[in-house]
Amino acid sequence: MNSVVGGGGRVEAVGVLSRFRTELYACLDARADGLFELVEAMLCVDGPVVSLPELSLASVHRRGHGSLYDALASGRLDVAGFTAVLAHLELPRFGGRITLAVDVSPWLRPDAECCDGRLFCHVHGRGRGNAQMIPGWPYSFVVALEPGASSFTALLDAVRIGPDDDGTEVTAAQIRAVVDRLQAAGQHGDGDRPILVVLDSGYDGTRLAFLLADLPVQLLVRVRSDRVFCAPAGARKGDRPGRQPRHGPRMKLNDPQTWPEADASAQIDTARYGTARIDAYPRRHQRLAGDGAWAGHVGEYPVIAGTVLRVRVDRLPGDRAPKPLWLWSSVPDTSADSLAGLFFAFCRRFDIEHTFRMWKQTLGWTRPRIRTAAAADLWTFLVIAAYTQLRLARVLAADLRRAWERPVADPDRLTPARIRRSFRRLRPMLPRPARPPKASRPGPGRPKGSKNTVRAPRHDVGKRAKTSGGTATAAPPLP
């Protein structure tokens, strides 16, 4: 076992993990025993999860494969209670404050026409211009980032984006719910620094800042290089009466001729990117129009000022001449002392990609061929429960490495996959609240020679667009 952690630390870690398992079982409202053993099988099976029914063959799963499918179809999880349990766990701090990352990962189901709630998910391809739109279930995740290089993130929430949902509205509601739970759990108080939320370029940072203006959060959003920001408007020229201007000179991110002198700058030496230079342009806002997210806005469009950051590095992996990276912070005035922290926080955002890879390749998040979106939501939270147990067991696990793998110098830096290998050794010291199955006889099943006359319903894929009359219309079916 981990020799770095002392006896008292091990006892405390075992207590935290045991309490989480007990609270997880209490949040399972229906088919609790079958669902809990499904999570156990996910953690203790050899190798990656490649098939859902094969989990029933694990020694820790004492039920048959029929009970496994029944648990996913008829089981229920108290999502509000479970997410509150996640919020009460100890969270990492980045520079003394909580740093969250939000991102979307799709569960692709291209040929499952009987699955409800599917959307066209953007999937990156190799090479420029090879992205595809594939039907599936897009899930939005909120995680807490760790300060150093790590394969772990602290998962806090997951929401499936449906055909009737607006992505920005869902993200804003999700961030609001997470912040409320963190405040209720005592993780964030009135005197603490604002929670930093890091997002990629697919999010509308201006709209999110408007929707979350009453929360103690700071947004850090990557923006595309073709965006235009305006400086603060000055006083009206001349003596003639009229309306005061609302927008100052424009700053086109793809036109260096329009870039003013930076108000603050910082230079950081990094091992991976060389020298990083950060220039800050405070009090910059976008000129809003009556389309997209602002189509239904009533009244004058607001001026939402923030700080534009231009990041330049000497090199990137595989790219010796990288282009500038543009970020937008929802804080109008950003000092030079805080630029380094924002840069490192955005770099740590990519840790969530390691989480997605672990989920899909090892824990088998997208492996089950589940028909209903409700069952997919339940399975997603079960994967969150399994992954959280690996995070809580990181100081207890042994390094059971393969013969060809390098040893880890710091036992606290074990990857989730290596911790999963030794979870079976930790399981005997943990509570196992699931009750053994009761003996029963199989049902009669369908009479021999009869056919299923109930045809499963088919569902269209895509957003439900609004017509001029206000009624919802489904997107056209796939060809």
matplotlib code that plots the C-alpha trace (Angstrom):
import matplotlib.pyplot as plt

x = [0.0, 0.9, 3.8, 3.7, 0.4, 0.6, -1.7, -4.0, -4.2, -5.2, -7.8, -9.3, -9.2, -11.0, -13.6, -14.3, -14.6, -16.8, -19.1, -19.4, -20.4, -23.0, -24.5, -24.5, -26.5, -28.9, -29.5, -30.6, -34.4, -35.2, -33.2, -30.6, -28.8, -28.6, -27.3, -24.7, -23.3, -23.2, -20.9, -18.8, -18.4, -17.3, -14.5, -13.4, -13.6, -10.3, -9.5, -11.7, -15.5, -16.4, -19.8, -22.6, -23.9, -20.3, -20.3, -22.7, -19.9, -17.7, -17.4, -18.7, -21.9, -24.1, -27.0, -27.7, -27.6, -31.4, -31.3, -28.6, -30.8, -33.8, -31.9, -31.0, -34.5, -36.4, -33.9, -34.0, -31.3, -32.0, -29.9, -30.4, -29.2, -26.3, -25.0, -25.2, -23.0, -20.5, -20.5, -19.7, -16.5, -13.2, -12.5, -9.1, -8.2, -6.4, -4.5, -6.7, -10.0, -12.3, -11.7, -14.4, -14.4, -17.4, -17.4, -19.7, -18.9, -21.2, -22.5, -22.8, -25.8, -25.9, -28.0, -30.3, -33.4, -35.5, -33.6, -35.3, -33.7, -30.8, -29.1, -26.5, -23.2, -20.1, -17.3, -13.8, -12.0, -8.4, -7.3, -8.8, -12.4, -13.1, -15.5, -18.8, -22.3, -23.3, -26.5, -26.1, -26.7, -24.6, -23.8, -22.6, -20.2, -18.9, -15.7, -13.4, -9.8, -6.6, -3.7, -1.0, -0.7, -3.2, -5.3, -8.1, -10.9, -13.6, -16.9, -19.8, -22.6, -23.8, -26.8, -28.0, -28.8, -32.2, -33.8, -35.8, -32.8, -30.7, -27.0, -26.2, -29.3, -28.6, -24.9, -26.0, -28.6, -26.0, -23.3, -25.9, -27.0, -23.4, -22.5, -25.6, -24.7, -21.1, -22.3, -24.8, -22.0, -19.8, -17.2, -17.6, -18.4, -19.0, -15.4, -13.9, -12.5, -15.0, -15.2, -13.4, -15.2, -13.1, -14.9, -13.8, -14.6, -18.0, -19.6, -21.1, -19.2, -21.0, -24.4, -23.2, -21.8, -25.2, -27.1, -24.7, -24.2, -25.6, -23.3, -19.8, -18.2, -15.6, -15.7, -12.7, -13.7, -11.7, -12.8, -12.4, -9.9, -12.6, -14.4, -14.6, -14.6, -15.3, -13.5, -15.4, -17.3, -16.0, -17.9, -19.9, -17.8, -19.0, -21.7, -24.7, -27.2, -27.8, -27.4, -24.2, -22.2, -22.2, -19.3, -15.8, -13.1, -13.3, -10.6, -10.6, -8.8, -7.7, -6.5, -3.3, -3.8, -6.7, -4.9, -4.2, -1.4, -1.9, -2.7, -1.1, 1.4, 3.0, 5.7, 6.0, 8.6, 7.1, 8.7, 6.1, 5.4, 8.6, 8.0, 4.3, 3.5, 0.1, -1.3, -4.5, -6.9, -9.4, -13.0, -13.7, -17.2, -19.0, -21.7, -24.8, -27.5, -31.1, -30.3, -29.1, -29.3, -30.4, -33.4, -35.9, -34.2, -36.5, -35.1, -31.7, -28.9, -26.5, -22.9, -21.1, -17.4, -14.6, -10.9, -9.5, -6.3, -3.8, -1.6, 1.5, 3.9, 7.1, 6.0, 3.2, 3.5, 3.9, 3.6, 6.7, 4.8, 1.7, -0.9, -2.0, -4.7, -7.5, -9.3, -12.0, -12.4, -15.7, -13.8, -13.5, -10.2, -7.6, -4.3, -0.9, -0.5, -3.5, -2.6, -0.3, -3.1, -5.6, -3.1, -2.4, -6.1, -6.9, -4.0, -5.5, -8.9, -7.6, -7.5, -11.2, -10.2, -8.3, -11.5, -13.5, -10.9, -10.9, -14.7, -15.0, -12.0, -11.8, -15.1, -17.1, -19.4, -20.6, -20.5, -24.0, -26.7, -29.4, -32.6, -34.1, -32.4, -33.5, -31.5, -28.6, -28.8, -28.8, -25.8, -23.9, -24.3, -23.3, -20.1, -19.6, -20.0, -17.4, -14.9, -15.4, -14.5, -11.3, -10.5, -11.1, -9.0, -5.9, -4.0, -4.9, -4.1, -1.0, 0.9, 0.1, 1.9, 2.6, 6.1, 6.5, 5.2, 7.4, 7.0, 5.5, 7.9, 5.1, 2.5, -0.1, 0.2, -1.2, -3.5, -7.2, -6.5, -3.8, -5.9, -8.7, -6.4, -6.0, -9.5, -10.4, -7.8, -9.4, -12.9, -12.8, -12.1, -15.1, -18.8, -20.9, -24.5, -26.0, -28.0, -27.6, -30.1, -33.2, -33.7, -36.4, -37.6, -37.4, -40.6, -42.5, -41.3, -42.9, -44.8, -42.9, -43.5, -45.1, -43.7, -43.5, -46.3, -45.4, -43.2, -40.8, -41.4, -39.0, -37.7, -36.3, -32.9, -32.1, -33.4, -37.1, -37.2, -39.7, -41.9, -43.3, -46.6, -44.8, -45.4, -42.6, -41.7, -39.4, -36.2, -36.4, -35.6, -32.3, -32.0]
y = [0.0, 3.7, 4.1, 7.8, 8.2, 7.6, 5.4, 8.4, 9.5, 6.0, 5.7, 9.1, 8.2, 4.9, 6.7, 9.2, 6.5, 4.3, 7.2, 8.0, 4.4, 4.4, 7.7, 6.5, 3.4, 5.7, 7.8, 4.7, 4.8, 1.7, -1.4, -0.2, -3.6, -4.3, -0.8, -0.8, -4.1, -2.8, 0.0, -2.6, -4.7, -1.6, -1.0, -4.6, -6.3, -7.1, -4.8, -2.1, -2.5, -3.6, -5.1, -4.4, -8.0, -9.2, -7.1, -9.7, -12.3, -10.4, -12.1, -9.0, -9.0, -11.7, -11.3, -12.4, -10.3, -10.0, -8.3, -5.9, -4.7, -4.5, -2.3, 0.1, 0.1, 0.4, 1.8, 5.3, 7.6, 10.7, 13.0, 16.0, 14.0, 12.4, 15.7, 17.2, 14.3, 15.2, 18.8, 17.9, 16.0, 17.8, 19.7, 20.8, 24.5, 26.3, 29.3, 29.3, 29.2, 26.7, 26.4, 24.7, 23.5, 23.0, 20.9, 18.7, 15.1, 13.1, 9.6, 8.7, 6.6, 7.0, 3.9, 3.8, 5.2, 3.9, 6.1, 9.3, 12.7, 12.4, 15.4, 15.9, 16.0, 17.7, 15.2, 16.3, 14.4, 14.1, 17.0, 20.4, 20.4, 16.8, 17.3, 15.4, 15.7, 12.3, 11.5, 10.9, 12.2, 15.3, 15.6, 18.7, 18.1, 20.3, 19.4, 20.9, 21.2, 20.4, 22.9, 20.6, 18.2, 15.4, 12.8, 13.4, 15.9, 16.2, 15.6, 17.6, 17.4, 16.0, 17.2, 15.8, 18.5, 17.6, 18.6, 21.4, 22.9, 25.8, 25.0, 28.4, 28.3, 24.8, 25.7, 28.7, 26.7, 24.0, 26.4, 28.1, 24.8, 23.7, 27.0, 26.9, 23.4, 24.4, 27.3, 25.1, 22.6, 25.3, 25.0, 28.7, 31.6, 35.3, 36.3, 33.8, 34.6, 34.2, 30.7, 30.6, 28.8, 27.9, 27.2, 26.5, 28.5, 26.8, 28.8, 32.3, 34.0, 37.3, 35.6, 33.5, 36.5, 38.2, 35.2, 34.6, 38.2, 37.7, 34.8, 35.0, 33.5, 34.7, 33.3, 32.6, 31.7, 31.0, 33.1, 32.6, 34.7, 36.2, 38.0, 41.8, 43.6, 47.3, 49.7, 51.9, 54.7, 58.2, 61.4, 62.6, 64.9, 68.4, 70.6, 69.3, 67.4, 63.7, 60.3, 59.4, 56.7, 53.2, 51.5, 52.7, 51.8, 48.2, 45.6, 42.8, 39.8, 38.8, 42.3, 43.4, 46.9, 47.4, 46.1, 48.9, 48.9, 46.4, 47.9, 45.0, 42.2, 39.2, 36.8, 33.3, 30.6, 27.1, 23.8, 22.7, 25.8, 27.9, 31.5, 32.5, 36.2, 37.4, 40.8, 42.2, 44.6, 45.6, 46.9, 45.3, 44.2, 42.7, 44.6, 42.6, 42.1, 40.8, 37.3, 34.1, 34.0, 37.7, 37.3, 37.5, 40.2, 43.1, 46.6, 48.0, 45.5, 45.6, 46.4, 43.5, 44.5, 42.1, 41.7, 40.3, 38.3, 37.5, 34.5, 33.8, 30.9, 29.8, 26.4, 23.8, 20.0, 19.4, 23.1, 25.3, 28.5, 28.6, 31.3, 33.6, 32.3, 34.6, 34.5, 36.6, 37.2, 38.5, 40.8, 44.2, 45.1, 42.4, 43.2, 41.9, 39.8, 37.6, 36.9, 34.0, 32.3, 32.7, 31.2, 28.1, 27.7, 27.5, 25.0, 22.8, 22.8, 20.1, 17.7, 17.1, 15.4, 12.8, 12.2, 11.7, 9.3, 7.3, 7.1, 5.9, 3.7, 2.1, 2.5, 1.9, 4.9, 4.8, 1.0, 0.0, 0.0, 1.5, 2.5, 5.2, 8.5, 8.1, 4.9, 6.6, 9.3, 6.7, 4.9, 8.2, 8.9, 5.4, 6.0, 9.2, 7.2, 4.7, 7.4, 9.3, 6.2, 5.9, 9.6, 9.0, 5.8, 7.4, 7.6, 4.0, 2.1, 0.2, 0.6, -2.7, -1.9, -4.1, -5.4, -2.9, 0.1, 2.6, 2.9, 6.1, 8.1, 9.8, 7.3, 10.2, 10.6, 7.2, 7.3, 6.3, 3.1, 1.9, 2.7, 0.6, -2.4, -2.5, -1.6, -5.2, -5.3, -2.2, -3.5, -5.9, -3.0, -1.0, -1.3, -3.4, -2.4, -4.3, -7.2, -10.7, -11.7, -13.8, -17.1, -17.0, -18.9, -17.4, -16.1, -18.0, -15.6, -15.2, -18.3, -20.4, -19.6, -16.2, -12.9, -9.5, -7.5, -4.2, -2.1, 0.1, 3.8, 5.7, 9.1, 11.9, 13.4, 17.1, 20.2, 21.1, 24.4, 27.2, 28.3, 31.9, 30.7, 29.5, 25.8, 23.3, 21.3, 18.3, 18.3, 16.3, 12.6, 11.2, 10.2]
z = [0.0, -0.1, 2.3, 2.2, 3.9, 7.6, 9.7, 10.7, 7.1, 5.9, 8.5, 7.6, 3.8, 4.5, 6.6, 3.8, 1.2, 3.4, 4.1, 0.4, -0.4, 2.4, 1.2, -2.4, -1.4, 0.5, -2.7, -4.7, -4.4, -6.5, -7.4, -4.9, -4.5, -8.2, -9.0, -6.2, -7.3, -10.9, -9.6, -7.7, -10.9, -12.8, -10.3, -9.8, -13.2, -15.0, -17.9, -19.4, -19.5, -23.0, -22.5, -20.1, -19.6, -19.0, -15.8, -14.4, -14.6, -12.1, -8.7, -6.9, -9.0, -7.4, -9.8, -13.3, -16.5, -16.5, -13.1, -14.4, -17.3, -15.0, -12.6, -15.3, -16.7, -13.5, -11.0, -9.7, -8.2, -6.1, -8.3, -6.0, -3.0, -4.8, -6.2, -2.7, -1.5, -4.2, -3.2, 0.5, -0.5, 0.0, -3.2, -4.6, -4.5, -7.3, -5.9, -2.8, -4.6, -6.3, -10.1, -12.1, -15.7, -17.9, -21.0, -23.2, -24.2, -26.5, -26.1, -29.8, -30.9, -34.7, -35.5, -32.5, -34.0, -31.1, -28.6, -27.6, -27.0, -29.5, -31.0, -33.7, -31.8, -33.1, -33.4, -34.3, -37.1, -38.0, -40.1, -40.8, -42.0, -41.1, -38.2, -38.4, -36.9, -35.5, -33.6, -29.9, -26.3, -25.4, -21.7, -20.0, -17.1, -14.3, -12.6, -10.0, -11.3, -9.3, -9.2, -10.6, -13.5, -12.7, -14.4, -11.8, -11.6, -9.0, -10.8, -9.4, -11.9, -15.3, -17.4, -20.7, -23.2, -24.8, -28.1, -26.4, -24.5, -25.2, -24.6, -22.9, -20.7, -19.6, -18.8, -16.8, -14.8, -14.2, -12.9, -10.7, -9.2, -8.6, -6.9, -4.7, -3.6, -2.9, -0.8, 1.1, 1.8, 3.2, 0.4, -0.4, 1.9, 1.6, 2.2, -0.2, -3.6, -6.5, -8.0, -11.4, -14.2, -17.2, -20.5, -24.1, -27.2, -27.8, -25.1, -25.2, -22.5, -22.7, -22.4, -19.5, -17.7, -18.0, -16.7, -13.8, -12.8, -9.3, -8.5, -6.9, -10.1, -12.6, -16.1, -18.2, -21.7, -24.8, -27.8, -31.5, -33.3, -35.6, -32.7, -32.4, -29.0, -28.4, -26.0, -23.6, -25.3, -24.7, -24.5, -27.5, -29.7, -30.4, -28.8, -30.7, -28.5, -29.1, -27.6, -26.0, -27.8, -26.2, -28.1, -28.5, -31.0, -32.3, -31.6, -34.2, -32.9, -36.4, -37.4, -35.5, -36.8, -34.5, -31.4, -28.9, -26.4, -23.6, -20.2, -18.3, -19.3, -17.7, -18.8, -17.5, -18.1, -18.6, -19.3, -21.8, -23.8, -23.3, -22.5, -22.2, -22.7, -21.6, -22.6, -21.0, -22.6, -19.8, -20.1, -23.5, -24.5, -27.6, -29.5, -29.1, -31.7, -31.7, -32.9, -31.4, -27.6, -27.5, -29.8, -27.0, -25.0, -24.0, -23.7, -24.5, -24.9, -22.0, -22.1, -20.5, -20.1, -19.4, -20.0, -23.3, -22.8, -25.6, -24.8, -26.9, -26.3, -27.9, -28.9, -28.7, -28.9, -32.7, -33.5, -33.5, -34.7, -32.6, -33.2, -30.3, -27.9, -27.0, -23.7, -22.2, -18.4, -17.0, -14.6, -16.3, -14.7, -14.4, -12.7, -14.0, -10.8, -11.7, -15.3, -14.4, -12.4, -15.2, -17.7, -15.5, -14.8, -18.5, -19.0, -16.3, -18.1, -20.4, -17.4, -18.1, -21.4, -19.3, -17.4, -20.6, -21.9, -18.7, -18.7, -22.3, -22.6, -19.1, -17.3, -20.5, -20.2, -23.8, -24.2, -23.1, -25.9, -23.8, -25.4, -23.2, -22.3, -18.7, -18.4, -20.0, -17.3, -14.6, -16.0, -16.3, -12.6, -11.8, -13.7, -11.7, -8.5, -9.6, -10.7, -7.5, -5.5, -7.5, -6.6, -2.9, -2.9, -4.5, -1.2, -0.3, -3.6, -4.4, -7.6, -9.3, -12.5, -15.5, -16.1, -19.0, -17.2, -15.4, -11.6, -10.3, -8.2, -6.2, -5.1, -4.9, -8.6, -9.6, -12.5, -12.2, -14.2, -11.8, -8.8, -10.3, -10.5, -6.7, -5.8, -5.2, -2.5, -0.8, -1.0, 2.0, 4.3, 3.0, 3.7, 1.3, 1.9, -1.0, 0.2, -1.4, -4.0, -3.1, -4.8, -7.4, -10.4, -13.9, -15.5, -18.2, -20.9, -24.3, -25.5, -27.9, -31.5, -30.8, -32.1, -30.5, -32.1, -30.2, -32.5, -30.6, -31.3, -33.6, -32.7, -34.9, -34.3, -33.7, -32.1, -32.1, -33.9, -33.1, -36.0, -36.3, -34.8, -31.6, -32.1, -31.9, -34.9, -35.0, -37.1, -40.3, -40.0, -41.1, -44.8]

ax = plt.figure().add_subplot(projection="3d")
ax.plot(x, y, z, "-o")
ax.set_aspect("equal")
plt.show()
